[in-house]
Amino acid sequence: MKNGITLVIALFLTTFAFANNPTYEIAMQTALKKVNVEHPIWTEVAEDFETIVADNPTEWLPLYYHALANTNASFDVDLTQKDAYLDKAQASLDKVLAMQPNEVEITVLQANIYMMRIAVEPNSRGMAYSSKVFGALSKAKIQNAENPRIYVLWGLMVYNMPEQFGGGALAASAYFNTAKAKFATFEAASELHPNWGETSNNKMLASYK
């Protein structure tokens, strides 16, 4: 009941904010259309949210998506450029954290940034950053264990770990299946709030067939 009341209050406040700032809502919806396509151009998305951040400095969601876009953009750039994009992502996420210190989505995205740091230099960064990833995901689970993105990232981490350390495809499957179940009941606080990860999770599950 308490969680239900909290969600109603959050939705009311979000609706109230949109009614008083329609320009912000339109800008966010337009930018999010570029996110919700099969192959987003993340550098372009990052630029869009950078503009929204400048126009709406008290809103946390534009900063969040700016961090997310730069995190994902690190996939698409040369190895020598990856850290630069992740640095941009971290800078925005640090600002979001100061605004919303208990928001689970921020903690999950922090885990994602740590994962991408590993991808830059697995041999030298694997051990230190793996600990940071699992630490962030454990914190996120305490904040809200129903968030499905926790289990998608956890599954990806385990999937890419050596079997002798408890990793591998078989060990990861439980996390992807948990994520699938969580996505089935997950409701974002508004149409502007984070709702990513289900497509990636379904692709991972399909790889087992």
N, CA and C of each residue as an Amber inpcrd file, in Angstrom:
protein
   627
   0.8180000  -1.2040000   0.0000000   0.0000000   0.0000000   0.0000000
   0.8550000   1.2590000   0.0000000   1.9090000   1.2550000   0.8510000
   2.7950000   2.4120000   0.9420000   3.4410000   2.7050000  -0.4010000
   3.9230000   1.6330000  -1.0920000   4.5590000   1.8210000  -2.3900000
   3.5760000   2.3800000  -3.4110000   2.3260000   1.9200000  -3.3190000
   1.2990000   2.4070000  -4.2260000   1.0160000   3.8800000  -4.0220000
   0.9400000   4.2960000  -2.7630000   0.7080000   5.7050000  -2.4450000
   1.8660000   6.5610000  -2.9280000   3.0840000   6.0580000  -2.7120000
   4.2740000   6.7910000  -3.1470000   4.2760000   6.9960000  -4.6520000
   3.9020000   5.9440000  -5.4160000   3.8590000   6.0420000  -6.8700000
   2.8130000   7.0580000  -7.3160000   1.6460000   7.0520000  -6.6630000
   0.5860000   8.0050000  -7.0000000   1.0580000   9.4320000  -6.7790000
   1.7360000   9.6550000  -5.6670000   2.2520000  10.9900000  -5.3610000
   3.2750000  11.4200000  -6.4030000   4.1780000  10.4800000  -6.7620000
   5.2050000  10.7840000  -7.7540000   4.5900000  11.1390000  -9.1010000
   3.5780000  10.3820000  -9.5040000   2.9180000  10.6430000 -10.7720000
   2.1940000  11.9840000 -10.7550000   1.5860000  12.3030000  -9.6050000
   0.8870000  13.5840000  -9.4640000   1.8560000  14.7510000  -9.6010000
   2.9950000  14.6380000  -8.9060000   3.9900000  15.7060000  -8.9470000
   4.5760000  15.8650000 -10.3370000   4.7820000  14.7170000 -11.0270000
   5.3220000  14.7680000 -12.3830000   4.3330000  15.4360000 -13.3260000
   3.0580000  15.0650000 -13.2130000   2.0150000  15.6520000 -14.0400000
   1.9100000  17.1460000 -13.7910000   1.9940000  17.5300000 -12.5100000
   1.9140000  18.9420000 -12.1380000   3.0680000  19.7190000 -12.7590000
   4.2590000  19.1150000 -12.7070000   5.4420000  19.7700000 -13.2620000
   5.3090000  19.9510000 -14.7710000   4.7800000  18.9270000 -15.4680000
   4.6110000  19.0150000 -16.9130000   3.6280000  20.1250000 -17.2840000
   2.5630000  20.2300000 -16.4890000   1.5490000  21.2410000 -16.7620000
   2.1290000  22.6430000 -16.6630000   3.1460000  22.8070000 -15.8190000
   3.7480000  24.1070000 -15.6090000   4.9940000  24.3310000 -16.4590000
   5.4470000  23.3060000 -17.1700000   6.6340000  23.4310000 -18.0010000
   6.4810000  22.5850000 -19.2630000   5.5290000  22.9460000 -20.1210000
   5.2660000  22.1210000 -21.3140000   6.4390000  22.0910000 -22.2810000
   7.2440000  23.1630000 -22.3360000   8.3940000  23.1930000 -23.2320000
   9.3930000  22.0990000 -22.8680000   9.6040000  21.9190000 -21.5620000
  10.4960000  20.8640000 -21.0740000   9.9710000  19.4940000 -21.4810000
   8.6870000  19.2700000 -21.2840000   8.1040000  17.9700000 -21.6200000
   8.2520000  17.6610000 -23.1080000   7.9700000  18.6470000 -23.9490000
   8.0670000  18.4380000 -25.3960000   9.5060000  18.1390000 -25.8010000
  10.4510000  18.8750000 -25.2230000  11.8590000  18.6660000 -25.5400000
  12.3070000  17.2670000 -25.1320000  11.8680000  16.8270000 -23.9730000
  12.2230000  15.4990000 -23.4950000  11.6140000  14.4180000 -24.3760000
  10.3550000  14.5550000 -24.7130000   9.6900000  13.5560000 -25.5520000
  10.3500000  13.4630000 -26.9290000  10.7320000  14.6070000 -27.4770000
  11.3890000  14.6310000 -28.7790000  12.7360000  13.9220000 -28.7180000
  13.5080000  14.2130000 -27.6780000  14.8210000  13.5790000 -27.5260000
  14.6860000  12.0830000 -27.2780000  13.6790000  11.6940000 -26.5110000
  13.5040000  10.2790000 -26.1850000  13.0700000   9.4620000 -27.4030000
  12.4810000  10.1050000 -28.3960000  12.1380000   9.3960000 -29.6230000
  13.4000000   8.8700000 -30.3080000  14.4880000   9.5980000 -30.1620000
  15.7580000   9.1610000 -30.7430000  16.3960000   8.0390000 -29.9240000
  15.9850000   7.9390000 -28.6620000  16.4870000   6.8600000 -27.7990000
  15.7720000   5.5580000 -28.1100000  14.4790000   5.6630000 -28.3450000
  13.6450000   4.4670000 -28.4900000  13.5470000   3.9830000 -29.9340000
  14.6840000   3.8940000 -30.5940000  14.7620000   3.3050000 -31.9370000
  15.7290000   2.1320000 -31.8580000  15.7800000   1.3470000 -32.9220000
  16.5810000   0.1230000 -32.8830000  18.0780000   0.4090000 -32.7350000
  18.5570000   1.4180000 -33.4500000  19.9890000   1.7380000 -33.3810000
  20.1580000   3.2460000 -33.1670000  20.0620000   3.7050000 -31.9390000
  20.2040000   5.1420000 -31.6750000  21.6010000   5.6530000 -32.0390000
  21.6530000   6.8910000 -32.4810000  22.9410000   7.5570000 -32.6960000
  23.2410000   8.2920000 -31.3970000  23.9880000   7.6410000 -30.5320000
  24.1030000   8.1150000 -29.1550000  24.8240000   9.4390000 -29.0270000
  25.7680000   9.7260000 -29.9140000  26.4360000  11.0210000 -29.8430000
  25.4480000  12.1540000 -30.1190000  24.5240000  11.9060000 -31.0330000
  23.4840000  12.8830000 -31.3560000  22.5230000  13.0330000 -30.1780000
  22.1570000  11.9140000 -29.5840000  21.2570000  11.9360000 -28.4240000
  21.8890000  12.7180000 -27.2710000  23.1730000  12.5110000 -27.0570000
  23.8820000  13.2170000 -25.9860000  23.8340000  14.7200000 -26.2040000
  23.9920000  15.1610000 -27.4530000  23.9360000  16.5900000 -27.7680000
  22.5510000  17.1550000 -27.4790000  21.5150000  16.3960000 -27.8160000
  20.1430000  16.8490000 -27.5600000  19.9100000  17.0580000 -26.0680000
  20.3470000  16.0940000 -25.2670000  20.1110000  16.2110000 -23.8270000
  21.0160000  17.2580000 -23.1890000  22.1600000  17.5080000 -23.7870000
  23.0200000  18.5770000 -23.2780000  22.3080000  19.9220000 -23.3950000
  21.5790000  20.1090000 -24.4840000  20.8020000  21.3320000 -24.6700000
  19.6760000  21.4230000 -23.6440000  18.9970000  20.3010000 -23.4110000
  17.8940000  20.2910000 -22.4430000  18.4170000  20.5580000 -21.0360000
  19.5730000  20.0130000 -20.7230000  20.1970000  20.2610000 -19.4160000
  20.4440000  21.7500000 -19.2350000  20.9820000  22.4020000 -20.2570000
  21.2940000  23.8340000 -20.1690000  20.0280000  24.6650000 -19.9520000
  18.9300000  24.2230000 -20.5510000  17.6750000  24.9660000 -20.4320000
  16.8970000  24.6260000 -19.1690000  17.2270000  23.5060000 -18.5430000
  16.4760000  23.0340000 -17.3650000  17.4420000  22.5460000 -16.2910000
  18.2130000  23.4330000 -15.6940000  19.2800000  23.0320000 -14.7710000
  18.8050000  22.3790000 -13.4770000  17.5230000  22.5240000 -13.1350000
  17.0270000  21.9320000 -11.8860000  16.3920000  20.5580000 -12.0910000
  16.2930000  20.1130000 -13.3400000  15.6980000  18.8040000 -13.6390000
  16.7890000  17.7380000 -13.6780000  16.5210000  16.5740000 -13.0620000
  17.5460000  15.5310000 -13.0300000  17.4930000  14.5810000 -14.2140000
  16.3490000  14.3910000 -14.8250000  16.2430000  13.4230000 -15.9090000
  17.0800000  13.7830000 -17.1400000  17.1580000  15.0560000 -17.5550000
  18.0330000  15.3590000 -18.6980000  19.4900000  15.0070000 -18.4200000
  19.9610000  15.2890000 -17.2130000  21.3320000  14.9180000 -16.8410000
  21.5130000  13.4040000 -16.8670000  20.5040000  12.6970000 -16.3780000
  20.5550000  11.2330000 -16.3900000  20.7040000  10.7200000 -17.8220000
  19.8640000  11.2200000 -18.7260000  19.9180000  10.7260000 -20.1050000
  21.1830000  11.1910000 -20.8210000  21.7090000  12.3410000 -20.4370000
  22.9840000  12.7700000 -20.9960000  24.0790000  11.7750000 -20.5940000
  24.0370000  11.3420000 -19.3410000  24.9950000  10.3300000 -18.8620000
  24.7840000   8.9980000 -19.5740000  23.5380000   8.5870000 -19.7240000
  23.2350000   7.3250000 -20.4020000  23.6930000   7.3520000 -21.8570000
  23.4310000   8.4700000 -22.5410000  23.7930000   8.5720000 -23.9550000
  25.3100000   8.5040000 -24.1340000  26.0440000   9.1770000 -23.2780000
  27.5020000   9.1400000 -23.3920000  28.0620000   7.7630000 -23.0260000
  27.4140000   7.1050000 -22.0770000  27.8180000   5.7340000 -21.7270000
  27.6590000   4.8180000 -22.9310000  26.5120000   4.9000000 -23.5770000
  26.2570000   4.0490000 -24.7330000  27.0730000   4.4680000 -25.9500000
  27.3760000   5.7610000 -26.0560000  28.1990000   6.2370000 -27.1680000
  29.5960000   5.6380000 -27.1120000  30.0370000   5.2870000 -25.9200000
  31.3770000   4.7010000 -25.7820000  31.4880000   3.3650000 -26.5100000
  30.3310000   2.7160000 -26.8020000  30.3240000   1.4870000 -27.6020000
  30.7880000   1.7540000 -29.0340000  30.4180000   2.9410000 -29.5250000
  30.4960000   3.1990000 -30.9620000  31.7420000   3.9540000 -31.3920000
  32.5920000   4.3180000 -30.4490000  33.7600000   5.1110000 -30.8090000
  35.0350000   4.2830000 -30.7090000  36.0950000   4.8280000 -31.2420000
  37.4020000   4.1770000 -31.1910000  37.8340000   3.9580000 -29.7480000
  38.6280000   2.9210000 -29.5420000  39.0770000   2.5740000 -28.2010000
  39.7300000   3.7500000 -27.4840000  40.4550000   4.5590000 -28.2030000
  41.1560000   5.6870000 -27.5880000  40.2100000   6.7930000 -27.1310000
  38.9580000   6.7500000 -27.5980000  37.9870000   7.7860000 -27.2530000
  36.9920000   7.3480000 -26.1700000  36.9790000   6.0700000 -25.8550000
  35.9570000   5.5400000 -24.9660000  35.9720000   6.2060000 -23.5880000
  37.1350000   6.3390000 -23.0140000  37.2070000   6.9370000 -21.6820000
  36.7120000   8.3780000 -21.6680000  36.9320000   9.0990000 -22.7540000
  36.4830000  10.4890000 -22.8190000  34.9550000  10.5670000 -22.7230000
  34.2800000   9.6610000 -23.4140000  32.8150000   9.6370000 -23.3350000
  32.3370000   9.1890000 -21.9460000  33.0400000   8.2400000 -21.3900000
  32.6700000   7.7690000 -20.0510000  32.9530000   8.8380000 -18.9970000
  33.9570000   9.6620000 -19.2280000  34.2170000  10.7840000 -18.3240000
  33.0550000  11.7850000 -18.3640000  32.5350000  12.0470000 -19.5730000
  31.3790000  12.9320000 -19.7060000  30.1680000  12.3400000 -18.9850000
  29.9910000  11.0380000 -19.1680000  28.8690000  10.3590000 -18.5080000
  28.9820000  10.4750000 -16.9920000  30.1780000  10.2400000 -16.4720000
  30.3850000  10.2830000 -15.0290000  30.1650000  11.6870000 -14.4820000
  30.6010000  12.7030000 -15.2110000  30.4230000  14.0860000 -14.7700000
  28.9430000  14.4250000 -14.6260000  28.1450000  14.0070000 -15.5940000
  26.7020000  14.2630000 -15.5090000  26.0560000  13.4470000 -14.3990000
  26.5050000  12.1980000 -14.2690000  25.9130000  11.3380000 -13.2430000
  26.2370000  11.8670000 -11.8410000  27.4100000  12.4170000 -11.6570000
  27.7670000  12.9880000 -10.3600000  26.8240000  14.1360000 -10.0020000
  26.4590000  14.9290000 -10.9900000  25.5190000  16.0280000 -10.7480000
  24.1300000  15.4900000 -10.4020000  23.7190000  14.4410000 -11.1060000
  22.4130000  13.8250000 -10.8210000  22.3960000  13.2490000  -9.4110000
  23.4820000  12.6130000  -9.0330000  23.5670000  12.0060000  -7.7110000
  23.4130000  13.0480000  -6.6100000  23.9450000  14.2320000  -6.8310000
  23.8070000  15.3090000  -5.8550000  22.3550000  15.7660000  -5.7370000
  21.5940000  15.6120000  -6.8240000  20.1930000  16.0310000  -6.8380000
  19.2650000  14.9400000  -6.3160000  19.6020000  13.6740000  -6.6250000
  18.7430000  12.5330000  -6.2730000  19.6080000  11.4140000  -5.6880000
  20.1040000  11.5750000  -4.4710000  21.0740000  10.6140000  -3.9240000
  20.5320000   9.2110000  -3.6870000  19.2150000   9.0510000  -3.6250000
  18.6440000   7.7330000  -3.3240000  17.9100000   7.1070000  -4.5130000
  18.1250000   7.6390000  -5.6920000  17.4170000   7.1500000  -6.8800000
  18.1060000   5.8970000  -7.4310000  17.3670000   4.8090000  -7.4940000
  17.9280000   3.5350000  -7.9370000  18.4470000   3.5850000  -9.3720000
  17.7710000   4.3400000 -10.2410000  18.1970000   4.3920000 -11.6360000
  19.6060000   4.9800000 -11.7700000  19.9460000   5.9070000 -10.8970000
  21.2730000   6.5100000 -10.9230000  22.3240000   5.4840000 -10.5150000
  22.0040000   4.7020000  -9.5020000  22.9290000   3.6660000  -9.0350000
  23.1430000   2.6070000 -10.1070000  22.0750000   2.2350000 -10.8040000
  22.1840000   1.2550000 -11.8870000  23.0550000   1.8020000 -13.0190000
  22.8430000   3.0630000 -13.3610000  23.6460000   3.6520000 -14.4350000
  25.1080000   3.7600000 -14.0200000  25.3570000   3.9970000 -12.7290000
  26.7340000   4.0130000 -12.2610000  27.3900000   2.6530000 -12.4900000
  26.6620000   1.5970000 -12.2050000  27.1790000   0.2450000 -12.4640000
  27.4810000   0.0600000 -13.9460000  26.6230000   0.6050000 -14.7940000
  26.8120000   0.4920000 -16.2380000  28.0880000   1.2100000 -16.6870000
  28.3330000   2.3850000 -16.1430000  29.5450000   3.1260000 -16.4840000
  30.7840000   2.3370000 -16.0610000  30.7310000   1.7560000 -14.8710000
  31.8530000   0.9300000 -14.4210000  32.0960000  -0.2430000 -15.3620000
  31.0150000  -0.8550000 -15.8340000  31.1490000  -1.9670000 -16.7770000
  31.8510000  -1.5320000 -18.0520000  31.4960000  -0.3540000 -18.5360000
  32.0990000   0.1430000 -19.7610000  33.5780000   0.4810000 -19.5630000
  33.9380000   0.8660000 -18.3460000  35.3600000   1.1030000 -18.0560000
  36.1570000  -0.1930000 -18.2120000  35.5640000  -1.2970000 -17.7940000
  36.2390000  -2.5910000 -17.9340000  36.5020000  -2.8950000 -19.4010000
  35.5170000  -2.5810000 -20.2540000  35.6240000  -2.8960000 -21.6770000
  36.7850000  -2.1660000 -22.3460000  37.1990000  -1.0420000 -21.7890000
  38.3060000  -0.2810000 -22.3710000  39.6230000  -1.0300000 -22.2060000
  39.8240000  -1.6160000 -21.0390000  41.0770000  -2.3090000 -20.7450000
  40.8060000  -3.4410000 -19.7560000  40.2440000  -4.5690000 -20.2410000
  39.8140000  -5.6620000 -19.3500000  40.9180000  -6.2180000 -18.4580000
  42.0990000  -6.3800000 -18.9930000  43.1630000  -7.0190000 -18.2250000
  43.5920000  -6.2100000 -17.0120000  43.7040000  -4.9140000 -17.1760000
  44.1820000  -4.0830000 -16.0760000  43.0610000  -3.5580000 -15.1850000
  41.8310000  -3.5150000 -15.7200000  40.7350000  -2.9190000 -14.9670000
  39.7310000  -3.9330000 -14.4400000  39.7920000  -5.1440000 -14.9460000
  38.7580000  -6.1200000 -14.6410000  38.4820000  -6.3180000 -13.1700000
  39.5100000  -6.5700000 -12.3920000  39.3050000  -6.8850000 -10.9830000
  38.7530000  -5.7040000 -10.1950000  39.3630000  -4.5330000 -10.3520000
  38.9510000  -3.3620000  -9.5760000  37.5470000  -2.9080000  -9.9490000
  37.2740000  -2.8530000 -11.2470000  35.9740000  -2.3470000 -11.6710000
  34.8640000  -3.3810000 -11.5140000  35.1780000  -4.6530000 -11.5780000
  34.1510000  -5.6720000 -11.3080000  33.6120000  -5.5130000  -9.9000000
  34.5050000  -5.2550000  -8.9640000  34.0910000  -5.0310000  -7.5780000
  33.1770000  -3.8210000  -7.4770000  33.4980000  -2.7750000  -8.2360000
  32.6730000  -1.5650000  -8.2150000  31.2970000  -1.8260000  -8.8360000
  31.2770000  -2.5940000  -9.9240000  29.9980000  -2.9170000 -10.5720000
  29.0870000  -3.6620000  -9.6040000  29.6020000  -4.7340000  -9.0120000
  28.7670000  -5.5350000  -8.1110000  28.3940000  -4.7480000  -6.8530000
  29.2750000  -3.8600000  -6.4270000  28.9390000  -3.0130000  -5.2860000
  27.7790000  -2.0880000  -5.5970000  27.8080000  -1.4740000  -6.7810000
  26.7250000  -0.5780000  -7.1870000  25.4180000  -1.3400000  -7.3760000
  25.4840000  -2.5280000  -7.9910000  24.2710000  -3.3100000  -8.2100000
  23.6840000  -3.8040000  -6.8920000  24.5330000  -4.1440000  -5.9400000
  24.0460000  -4.5580000  -4.6170000  23.3510000  -3.3930000  -3.9260000
  23.9140000  -2.2020000  -4.0600000  23.2860000  -1.0040000  -3.4960000
  21.9390000  -0.7410000  -4.1570000  21.8880000  -0.8840000  -5.4810000
  20.6380000  -0.6710000  -6.2110000  19.5660000  -1.6540000  -5.7660000
  19.9730000  -2.8740000  -5.5060000  19.0170000  -3.8960000  -5.0670000
  18.4050000  -3.5230000  -3.7220000  19.1870000  -2.8920000  -2.8540000
  18.6690000  -2.4190000  -1.5640000  17.7000000  -1.2580000  -1.7820000
  18.0290000  -0.3950000  -2.7320000  17.1770000   0.7580000  -3.0080000
  15.8270000   0.3490000  -3.5850000  15.8530000  -0.5980000  -4.5090000
  14.6080000  -1.0830000  -5.1190000  14.8840000  -2.3770000  -5.8700000
  14.6590000  -3.4830000  -5.2060000  14.9690000  -4.8000000  -5.7830000
  14.0730000  -5.1540000  -6.9630000  13.0200000  -4.3720000  -7.2170000
  12.1080000  -4.6550000  -8.3220000  12.5780000  -4.0370000  -9.6320000
  13.6400000  -3.2630000  -9.6020000  14.1140000  -2.6290000 -10.8280000
  14.7660000  -3.6850000 -11.7330000  14.2260000  -3.9030000 -12.9270000
  14.7260000  -5.0010000 -13.7750000  16.1240000  -4.7680000 -14.3280000
  16.5380000  -3.4950000 -14.4500000  17.8430000  -3.2010000 -15.0410000
  18.9910000  -3.7070000 -14.1660000  18.7350000  -3.8460000 -12.8780000
  19.7360000  -4.4230000 -11.9710000  20.1540000  -5.7970000 -12.4640000
  19.1780000  -6.6060000 -12.8190000  19.4220000  -8.0080000 -13.1390000
  19.9510000  -8.1800000 -14.5650000  19.5930000  -7.2440000 -15.4620000
  20.1750000  -7.2810000 -16.8020000  21.6850000  -7.0850000 -16.7070000
  22.0960000  -6.0430000 -15.9840000  23.5260000  -5.7560000 -15.8640000
  24.2480000  -6.8450000 -15.0790000  23.5990000  -7.3470000 -14.0420000
  24.2010000  -8.4300000 -13.2630000  24.4290000  -9.6520000 -14.1550000
  23.4370000  -9.9550000 -14.9680000  23.5570000 -11.0790000 -15.8800000
  24.6830000 -10.8900000 -16.8840000  24.8130000  -9.6790000 -17.4150000
  25.8810000  -9.4120000 -18.3780000  27.2520000  -9.5480000 -17.7360000
  27.3580000  -9.0920000 -16.4930000  28.6320000  -9.2370000 -15.7920000
  28.9890000 -10.7080000 -15.6070000  28.0210000 -11.4790000 -15.1270000
  28.2650000 -12.9000000 -14.8700000  28.5340000 -13.6370000 -16.1770000
  27.8020000 -13.2800000 -17.2130000  27.9660000 -13.9220000 -18.5180000
  29.4000000 -13.8190000 -19.0230000  30.0180000 -12.6760000 -18.7660000
  31.3590000 -12.4250000 -19.2780000  32.4710000 -12.7800000 -18.2920000
  32.1120000 -13.3320000 -17.1470000  33.1100000 -13.7850000 -16.1830000
  33.5370000 -15.2150000 -16.4840000  34.7820000 -15.5820000 -16.1810000
  35.2170000 -16.9700000 -16.3590000  34.4030000 -17.9200000 -15.4770000
  34.1590000 -19.1160000 -15.9640000  33.3640000 -20.0860000 -15.2060000
  34.0150000 -20.4380000 -13.8750000  35.3470000 -20.4270000 -13.8210000
  36.0180000 -20.7770000 -12.5680000  35.7770000 -19.7570000 -11.4640000
  35.2730000 -18.5870000 -11.8530000  34.9380000 -17.5580000 -10.8740000
  33.4300000 -17.4160000 -10.6880000  32.6950000 -18.4280000 -11.1290000
  31.2420000 -18.4050000 -10.9680000  30.4960000 -17.7530000 -12.1000000
  31.1930000 -17.5120000 -13.2160000  30.5560000 -16.8640000 -14.3490000
  30.1750000 -17.8290000 -15.4450000  29.9070000 -17.2570000 -16.6260000
  29.5340000 -18.0690000 -17.7730000  28.0540000 -17.9650000 -18.1000000
  27.6880000 -18.4620000 -19.2580000  26.3170000 -18.3440000 -19.7570000
  25.2970000 -19.0160000 -18.8510000  25.6160000 -20.2050000 -18.3740000
  24.6650000 -20.9340000 -17.5430000  24.3570000 -20.1850000 -16.2510000
  25.3930000 -19.6810000 -15.6140000  25.2070000 -18.9410000 -14.3640000
  24.4400000 -17.6440000 -14.5970000  24.6350000 -17.0250000 -15.7560000
  23.9990000 -15.7370000 -16.0450000  22.5180000 -15.8710000 -16.3570000
  22.0870000 -17.0330000 -16.8210000  20.7060000 -17.1920000 -17.2870000
  19.6790000 -16.8790000 -16.2050000  19.9960000 -17.1950000 -14.9640000
  19.0580000 -16.9270000 -13.8650000  18.7870000 -15.4320000 -13.7310000
  19.8120000 -14.6200000 -13.9420000  19.6490000 -13.1610000 -13.8290000
  18.8020000 -12.6210000 -14.9790000  19.0260000 -13.1350000 -16.1850000
  18.2350000 -12.6800000 -17.3270000  16.7590000 -13.0860000 -17.1640000
  16.5230000 -14.2580000 -16.6220000  15.1450000 -14.6880000 -16.3850000
  14.4870000 -13.8740000 -15.2800000  15.2570000 -13.5160000 -14.2610000
  14.7210000 -12.6460000 -13.2120000  14.3660000 -11.2850000 -13.7850000
  15.2580000 -10.7550000 -14.6330000  14.9940000  -9.4670000 -15.2680000
  13.7090000  -9.5260000 -16.0920000  13.5230000 -10.6210000 -16.8350000
  12.3130000 -10.7680000 -17.6530000  11.0670000 -10.6980000 -16.7860000
  11.0880000 -11.3760000 -15.6580000   9.9420000 -11.3630000 -14.7500000
   9.7050000  -9.9670000 -14.1750000  10.7830000  -9.2640000 -13.8610000
  10.6640000  -7.9150000 -13.3130000  10.1200000  -6.9450000 -14.3600000
  10.5690000  -7.0890000 -15.6090000  10.0650000  -6.2210000 -16.6720000
   8.5590000  -6.4010000 -16.8710000   8.0710000  -7.6090000 -16.6460000
   6.6460000  -7.8910000 -16.8600000   5.7500000  -7.0800000 -15.9360000
   6.2720000  -6.6840000 -14.7910000   5.4600000  -5.9420000 -13.8260000
   5.9580000  -4.5130000 -13.5990000   7.0810000  -4.1580000 -14.2230000
   7.6770000  -2.8440000 -13.9870000   6.8570000  -1.7340000 -14.6320000
   6.6620000  -0.6390000 -13.8850000   6.0030000   0.5540000 -14.4090000
   6.8770000   1.7570000 -14.1010000   7.3220000   2.4400000 -15.1400000
   8.1150000   3.6470000 -14.9310000   7.2440000   4.7170000 -14.2770000
   7.8740000   5.6040000 -13.5180000   7.1380000   6.6360000 -12.7950000
   6.4160000   7.5900000 -13.7430000   6.9340000   7.7490000 -14.9510000
   6.2800000   8.5570000 -15.9790000   6.8440000   8.1250000 -17.3240000
   6.2990000   8.6650000 -18.3910000   6.7890000   8.3090000 -19.7210000
   8.1940000   8.8560000 -19.9830000   8.6560000   9.7470000 -19.1300000
   9.9910000  10.3080000 -19.2880000  11.0390000   9.5820000 -18.4590000
  10.6140000   8.7370000 -17.5560000  11.5490000   8.0520000 -16.6660000
  12.1910000   6.8490000 -17.3730000  13.3520000   6.4210000 -16.9040000
  14.0770000   5.3120000 -17.5440000  13.2360000   4.0510000 -17.7050000
  13.3440000   3.4600000 -18.8910000  12.5780000   2.2410000 -19.1730000
  13.3280000   1.3730000 -20.1850000  14.6590000   1.3920000 -20.0860000
  15.4860000   0.6860000 -21.0660000  15.8950000  -0.6980000 -20.5340000
  16.4430000  -1.4970000 -21.4240000  17.0510000  -2.7620000 -21.0250000
  16.3020000  -4.0180000 -21.4230000  14.9970000  -3.9130000 -21.6780000
  14.2230000  -5.1260000 -21.9450000  14.6280000  -5.7650000 -23.2760000
  14.8640000  -4.9520000 -24.2920000  15.2570000  -5.4940000 -25.5920000
  16.5780000  -6.2510000 -25.4930000  17.5530000  -5.6600000 -24.8060000
  18.8500000  -6.3210000 -24.6260000  18.6980000  -7.6250000 -23.8450000
  17.8450000  -7.5870000 -22.8330000  17.6350000  -8.7940000 -22.0270000
  16.9940000  -9.9010000 -22.8510000  16.0290000  -9.5310000 -23.6920000
  15.3740000 -10.5370000 -24.5310000  16.3510000 -11.1470000 -25.5440000
  17.2800000 -10.3140000 -26.0430000  18.2860000 -10.8410000 -26.9720000
  19.2040000 -11.8450000 -26.2750000  19.5520000 -11.5370000 -25.0320000
  20.4030000 -12.4760000 -24.2930000  19.6560000 -13.7830000 -24.0620000
  18.3820000 -13.7210000 -23.6940000  17.6040000 -14.9360000 -23.4690000
  17.4370000 -15.7250000 -24.7660000  17.2890000 -15.0330000 -25.8780000
  17.1280000 -15.7040000 -27.1690000  18.4040000 -16.4660000 -27.5550000
  19.5490000 -15.9990000 -27.0670000  20.8030000 -16.6530000 -27.4010000
  20.9290000 -18.0390000 -26.7690000  20.0670000 -18.3290000 -25.7890000
  20.1020000 -19.6270000 -25.1380000  19.3120000 -20.6730000 -25.9070000
  18.5190000 -20.2570000 -26.8810000  17.6570000 -21.1990000 -27.5990000
  18.3830000 -21.8460000 -28.7690000
